[in-house]
Amino acid sequence: MIRAPLAAAALMLAAPAVQDQGPYLTPAQYPDGMAILPPPPAPDSPAAALDLQVFRDTRRLEGSPRWKIATEDVTNDPLRRNACALGLALDAGRAPALARLLDRAGTGPVVGRVKAAYQVPRPYLRVEGPICEPKTAHLAGNGDYPSGHTANGWLEALILAEVAPDRATALLARGRAFGESRAICGSHSKSAVEAGYLAGAAIFAVLHRAPAFQHDLAAARSEVDRLRSTAPRPDPAQCKAEDEVLKVRPW
């Protein structure tokens, strides 16, 4: 997936107590996605038919405001994406501890193994229709199930809800909508998005075993608490408009 580079130079200079910028978990410490996630729908099953029907139905959203958000969500920039939900307009320079926390929490070892095992074609490869991002060879070769964008987005939403528990409802709603963007875009099926939520939640549960994660979580929480009185706020009118657009659901 496309992920915005949060770990900028300003981030590297912050919080010197934790020098490691790599993942919080070793590959062996991640949960086994093959054991946790259900298998994708069998071909010709009702669930597989529903996946394709959702793809067909959501093509009508092409060019709409909801399609525009889905297009923006192709690039995973969690600080920008969650500005309205968090109530703060942040970037890596302003919130380096939070940026580090989100950068180091990844889903690749879980999602990648399951994708490789099943190699489910993306919906636009099974039914002709537009999608909100380029139909590249890389995208086509990277399986549909589960959705890595959704797994990352849901993991980030869960982390942000711990950082700012008073904003948890809005943050989790935006995390859900981020996954739905993948179905609206047409890059993922309904079943892949739902499996992505489960993958993100499983990784979130295991992350708490890592002392470095606990350290960075506390640092990010303190940082956000300080920024509440100084950081700029997102535009209320834009946030209200975003809330209305995100009421458009893919199923």
C-alpha positions in Angstrom: 0.0 0.0 0.0 1.0 3.6 -0.4 2.0 5.1 2.9 3.0 8.7 3.5 6.5 9.1 5.0 5.7 10.4 8.5 9.2 9.7 9.8 10.7 12.9 8.6 13.9 14.5 9.9 12.0 16.3 12.7 10.7 13.0 13.9 14.2 11.5 14.0 15.4 14.2 16.3 12.6 13.7 18.8 12.4 11.4 21.9 16.0 10.3 22.0 15.2 7.7 24.7 13.9 5.4 21.9 16.4 5.2 19.0 15.0 2.2 17.1 12.8 3.3 14.2 11.9 -0.3 13.1 8.8 -2.3 13.7 7.7 -2.9 17.3 7.5 -6.6 16.8 9.7 -9.2 15.2 8.1 -11.3 12.4 7.7 -14.2 14.9 5.9 -12.0 17.4 3.0 -11.1 15.0 -0.2 -13.2 15.3 -0.8 -15.9 12.7 -3.1 -14.4 10.1 -3.8 -17.7 8.6 -5.2 -19.0 11.9 -7.1 -15.8 12.8 -8.7 -14.7 9.5 -11.4 -16.8 7.9 -10.6 -18.0 4.4 -11.9 -15.7 1.6 -15.3 -16.6 0.0 -15.2 -19.7 -2.2 -15.8 -19.0 -5.9 -19.5 -19.2 -6.8 -20.5 -18.8 -3.1 -23.1 -16.3 -2.0 -20.4 -14.3 -0.3 -18.3 -14.1 -3.4 -21.4 -13.0 -5.4 -22.0 -10.3 -2.8 -18.4 -9.1 -3.2 -19.0 -8.6 -6.9 -22.4 -7.0 -6.4 -20.9 -4.4 -4.0 -18.3 -3.6 -6.6 -20.9 -3.1 -9.3 -23.2 -1.1 -7.1 -20.4 1.3 -5.9 -19.3 2.1 -9.4 -22.1 4.6 -9.5 -20.1 6.7 -7.0 -17.4 7.5 -9.5 -16.8 11.3 -9.6 -18.8 11.9 -6.4 -17.5 13.5 -3.2 -17.3 10.1 -1.6 -15.2 8.9 -4.5 -12.9 11.9 -4.0 -12.3 10.9 -0.4 -11.7 7.3 -1.4 -9.1 8.6 -3.9 -7.4 10.7 -1.2 -7.4 7.6 1.1 -5.3 5.6 -1.4 -2.3 7.4 0.2 -2.2 6.4 3.8 -1.5 9.7 5.6 -3.0 9.1 9.1 -2.4 12.5 10.6 -4.0 14.3 7.7 -6.8 11.8 7.3 -7.7 11.9 11.0 -7.5 15.7 11.5 -11.2 16.2 11.8 -11.7 13.1 14.0 -8.8 14.1 16.3 -9.7 17.7 16.3 -6.1 18.7 15.6 -4.3 19.6 12.3 -1.0 17.8 12.9 2.0 16.7 10.8 5.3 14.9 11.7 7.1 18.1 12.4 4.5 19.2 14.9 3.8 15.8 16.4 6.9 13.7 16.0 6.1 11.2 18.8 2.7 10.5 17.4 4.2 10.1 13.9 6.8 7.7 15.1 4.1 5.6 16.9 2.0 5.3 13.8 5.1 4.6 11.5 6.4 1.8 13.6 3.0 0.0 13.9 2.6 -2.0 10.7 0.5 -4.9 9.5 2.7 -6.3 6.7 3.8 -9.6 8.3 0.2 -10.6 8.9 -1.4 -9.3 5.8 1.4 -10.2 3.4 1.3 -13.9 4.4 -2.4 -14.2 3.9 -2.4 -12.4 0.6 0.3 -14.7 -0.7 -1.5 -17.8 0.5 -4.8 -17.1 -1.2 -3.9 -14.8 -4.2 -7.5 -13.6 -4.6 -7.9 -11.4 -7.6 -9.1 -7.9 -6.9 -12.7 -7.2 -7.9 -12.0 -5.0 -10.9 -10.1 -8.0 -12.4 -13.2 -10.1 -12.1 -15.8 -7.5 -13.2 -15.0 -4.6 -15.5 -15.4 -1.2 -14.0 -13.5 2.0 -13.0 -11.4 2.2 -9.8 -10.1 5.3 -8.0 -6.4 4.6 -8.6 -4.3 3.5 -11.5 -4.7 -0.2 -12.5 -1.0 -1.0 -12.3 0.6 -4.4 -12.7 1.8 -4.0 -9.0 -1.8 -3.5 -7.8 -3.1 -6.5 -9.9 -0.3 -8.7 -8.6 -1.0 -7.9 -4.9 -3.9 -10.0 -3.8 -7.3 -8.6 -2.8 -7.7 -10.6 0.5 -7.2 -9.1 3.1 -7.0 -5.4 2.5 -3.7 -4.0 3.8 -5.0 -0.4 3.6 -7.9 -1.4 5.9 -5.7 -3.3 8.3 -3.4 -0.3 8.6 -6.2 2.2 8.9 -8.0 0.2 11.6 -4.8 -0.3 13.5 -4.1 3.4 13.3 -7.6 4.2 14.5 -7.3 1.9 17.5 -3.9 3.5 18.4 -5.2 7.0 18.0 -8.2 6.1 20.2 -5.8 5.2 23.0 -3.8 8.4 22.4 -6.9 10.5 22.6 -9.7 8.5 24.2 -12.0 11.5 24.4 -12.0 11.4 20.5 -12.4 7.6 20.2 -15.8 7.5 18.6 -14.9 9.9 15.8 -11.5 8.2 15.3 -12.9 4.7 15.1 -15.7 5.9 12.7 -13.0 7.4 10.4 -11.0 4.2 10.6 -14.1 2.3 9.5 -14.7 4.7 6.7 -11.1 4.4 5.6 -11.7 0.7 5.0 -14.9 1.4 3.2 -13.0 3.7 0.9 -11.2 0.7 -0.4 -14.5 -0.9 -1.5 -15.8 2.3 -2.9 -12.5 2.8 -4.8 -12.9 -0.7 -6.2 -9.5 -1.9 -5.2 -10.9 -4.3 -2.6 -13.9 -6.5 -2.1 -16.3 -6.3 0.9 -14.8 -9.5 2.3 -11.2 -8.2 2.0 -12.2 -5.0 3.8 -13.8 -7.0 6.7 -10.8 -9.2 7.0 -8.6 -6.1 7.1 -10.4 -4.8 10.1 -9.9 -8.1 11.9 -6.2 -8.2 11.0 -5.6 -4.7 12.3 -7.4 -5.5 15.6 -5.4 -8.7 16.1 -2.1 -6.8 15.6 -3.2 -4.0 18.0 -3.8 -6.6 20.7 -0.3 -8.1 20.3 1.5 -4.7 20.1 0.9 -4.1 23.8 3.4 -6.8 24.6 6.2 -4.6 23.2 7.8 -2.2 25.8 8.9 0.2 23.0 5.2 0.4 21.9 4.1 1.2 25.5 6.9 3.8 25.7 6.0 5.5 22.4 2.3 5.3 23.2 2.8 7.2 26.5 5.0 9.8 24.7 2.4 10.3 22.0 -0.4 10.7 24.5 1.6 13.3 26.4 2.5 15.1 23.2 -1.1 15.3 22.0 -2.2 16.5 25.4 0.2 19.4 25.1 -0.8 20.2 21.6 -4.4 20.5 22.4 -3.8 24.1 23.5 -1.4 25.1 20.8 -2.0 23.1 17.6 -4.2 24.5 14.8 -7.7 23.1 14.4 -9.1 21.7 11.2 -11.6 23.9 9.5 -15.0 23.2 11.1 -16.9 23.7 7.8 -14.7 21.2 6.0 -15.1 18.7 8.8 -18.8 19.0 8.8 -18.8 18.5 5.0 -16.5 15.4 5.4 -18.9 13.9 8.0 -21.8 14.3 5.6 -19.9 12.7 2.7 -18.8 9.8 4.8 -22.4 8.9 5.5 -22.4 7.3 2.1 -21.7 3.7 2.8 -20.8 0.9 0.3 -23.1 -1.7 1.9 
